[in-house]
Amino acid sequence: MQLKDIKRLYRLYMNGIVSQSMRTKGAEYRVNFGLTLPLLRRIAEQIPPSVEIAEELWQDKGVRESMLLAPMVYPVEQCTPAIAQRWVEEMPNTEVADFCCKYLFSHLTYASQLVADWIEASQELILYTAFRLGYALLPDINNEAWLRNMSNKAIGATQANDIIVASAARRFLTEALLLPFAGKIVVEQLQTSDNIDIQWKQNLIALYDPEC
């Protein structure tokens, strides 16, 4: 399947109402066919996993559906750290970041190292991606040092000026508190931190259940 064939499917499934609604809400794409997740999955199932096709989709940067499909069809075993780094640096918005984390980055064997690297970035969208990937990995993480570092970064980022970073940091902490091992570490970090709203700190700690 070539890009022109894939774009025929965009036109077949396009939803003008969804597209207009997204534009009204501020979604910034040059072309937006308004395809929903089930339709994107349907198209992805018709595309054989391929580095070439995924990269061609990724470079079709003006089209929302192309950038969302790219991580869905990239062969995980062929995605190197250099490729992941290039993609995160080219990330256009949070929607694409979410798709990359869910369908590609979270399946990489070195995903936790990507998070550790990206959490040190100054670019807000890379920070967002780090927290987004971080909470996707939480159920399988048993590295105490990693969790402490991420918890400290997340606590600090809850006060970030950028709302998407602050929101992702809070989501990371909330998700961690719902897990026994990660939650214990987050609670310890919260109890010794003054770099967070007191009321929200108390609300977060209340989420932790050591018996869960």
C-alpha positions in Angstrom: 0.0 0.0 0.0 1.3 3.5 -0.9 0.5 6.8 0.6 -1.9 7.7 -2.2 -3.9 4.5 -1.5 -4.0 5.4 2.2 -5.2 8.9 1.4 -8.1 7.4 -0.6 -9.2 5.7 2.6 -9.0 9.0 4.4 -11.5 10.5 1.9 -13.7 7.4 2.1 -14.0 7.6 5.9 -13.8 11.4 6.3 -16.0 13.0 8.9 -16.6 16.7 8.3 -18.4 17.2 11.6 -15.6 15.8 13.7 -13.0 17.8 11.6 -14.9 21.0 12.1 -15.4 20.4 15.8 -11.6 19.8 16.2 -10.8 23.0 14.4 -13.2 24.9 16.6 -11.4 23.5 19.6 -8.0 24.7 18.3 -6.6 21.5 16.7 -3.8 22.8 14.4 -3.5 20.7 11.2 -3.3 21.9 7.7 -5.6 18.9 6.6 -7.9 17.1 9.0 -10.2 14.4 7.7 -11.8 13.9 11.1 -11.2 10.2 11.3 -12.0 8.6 14.7 -9.8 6.1 16.5 -11.8 3.0 15.3 -11.4 4.1 11.7 -7.7 4.8 12.1 -7.4 1.3 13.6 -9.3 -0.1 10.6 -6.9 1.6 8.2 -3.8 0.5 10.2 -4.9 -3.1 10.0 -4.8 -2.9 6.2 -1.2 -1.5 6.2 1.6 -4.1 6.6 4.1 -2.9 9.2 6.8 -1.0 7.4 9.5 1.5 8.2 9.2 3.0 4.8 5.5 3.5 4.9 5.6 4.8 8.5 8.3 7.3 7.7 6.4 8.5 4.6 3.3 9.0 6.8 5.4 10.8 9.4 6.8 13.2 6.8 3.3 14.0 5.6 3.2 16.5 8.4 0.3 18.6 7.3 -2.2 15.8 7.5 -3.5 14.7 10.9 -4.4 11.2 10.0 -0.9 10.5 8.4 0.9 11.5 11.6 -1.5 9.5 13.8 -1.1 6.4 11.6 2.7 6.5 11.4 3.4 5.1 14.9 0.6 2.5 14.4 2.4 0.9 11.5 6.0 1.4 12.5 7.6 -2.1 13.3 8.6 -1.8 16.9 11.7 -4.0 16.6 13.1 -1.6 14.0 12.6 1.6 15.9 16.0 2.7 17.2 16.7 5.2 20.0 17.8 7.7 17.3 14.5 7.4 15.4 12.5 7.8 18.6 14.6 10.9 19.5 14.0 12.4 16.0 10.3 11.8 16.2 9.9 13.3 19.7 11.8 16.4 18.5 9.5 16.7 15.5 6.3 16.1 17.5 3.7 18.7 16.5 1.2 18.4 19.3 -0.2 16.3 22.2 -2.5 14.2 20.1 0.3 12.9 18.0 2.4 12.4 21.2 -0.3 10.3 22.7 -0.5 8.1 19.7 3.3 7.7 19.5 3.4 6.7 23.2 0.5 4.3 23.0 1.3 2.6 19.7 5.1 2.8 19.5 7.2 4.2 22.3 5.6 2.2 25.1 6.4 -1.1 23.3 10.1 -0.3 23.0 12.5 -2.3 25.2 14.4 0.9 26.1 11.2 3.0 26.7 12.1 3.8 30.4 15.5 5.2 29.3 13.7 7.5 26.8 11.6 8.8 29.6 14.6 9.4 31.8 16.3 11.3 28.9 13.2 13.3 27.8 12.3 14.4 31.4 15.4 16.5 31.4 14.4 18.4 28.2 13.4 22.1 28.2 10.9 21.8 25.4 7.4 21.6 26.7 6.1 19.0 24.3 9.0 16.7 25.0 8.3 17.0 28.7 4.7 16.2 28.0 5.7 13.1 26.0 8.0 12.0 28.9 5.2 12.1 31.4 2.7 10.6 29.0 5.1 7.7 28.3 6.0 7.5 31.9 2.6 6.7 33.2 2.0 4.3 30.3 5.0 2.3 31.6 4.1 2.4 35.3 2.4 -1.0 35.6 5.6 -2.7 34.6 8.2 -0.5 36.3 10.0 -1.8 39.4 13.0 0.4 39.3 12.9 2.5 42.5 15.5 5.0 41.4 13.6 5.7 38.2 10.3 6.1 40.1 11.9 8.5 42.6 13.4 10.6 39.9 10.1 10.7 37.9 8.1 11.5 41.0 10.4 14.4 41.9 10.2 15.8 38.4 6.4 15.4 38.3 5.9 17.1 41.7 8.0 20.0 40.4 6.2 20.1 37.1 2.7 20.4 38.7 3.5 24.1 39.1 4.7 24.5 35.5 3.5 27.5 33.6 2.6 25.3 30.6 -0.8 23.7 31.3 -0.1 20.6 29.2 3.0 19.8 31.1 1.4 20.4 34.5 -1.6 18.3 33.5 0.6 15.4 32.4 2.7 15.6 35.5 -0.4 15.4 37.7 -1.7 12.5 35.6 1.6 10.7 36.2 1.4 11.1 40.0 -2.3 10.1 40.0 -1.6 6.9 38.0 1.4 6.0 40.2 -0.6 6.4 43.4 -3.1 3.7 42.1 -0.3 1.1 42.1 1.2 -0.4 45.3 4.9 -0.2 44.6 4.9 3.1 42.7 2.3 4.6 45.0 4.5 4.0 48.1 7.4 5.9 46.5 5.3 8.8 45.4 3.7 9.2 48.8 7.2 9.3 50.4 8.3 12.0 47.9 5.1 14.0 48.4 5.4 14.0 52.2 8.9 15.6 52.0 8.1 18.1 49.3 7.0 21.7 49.7 6.9 22.3 45.9 3.2 21.5 45.5 -0.1 22.9 46.5 -0.8 21.6 50.1 -4.5 20.8 49.5 -3.7 19.0 46.2 -0.9 17.1 48.0 -3.3 15.9 50.6 -5.8 14.8 48.0 -3.1 12.9 46.1 -1.9 11.1 49.2 -5.5 10.1 50.0 -5.6 8.2 46.7 -2.9 5.8 47.9 -4.2 2.5 49.2 -1.3 0.2 50.4 -3.7 -2.8 50.3 -4.6 -2.3 46.6 
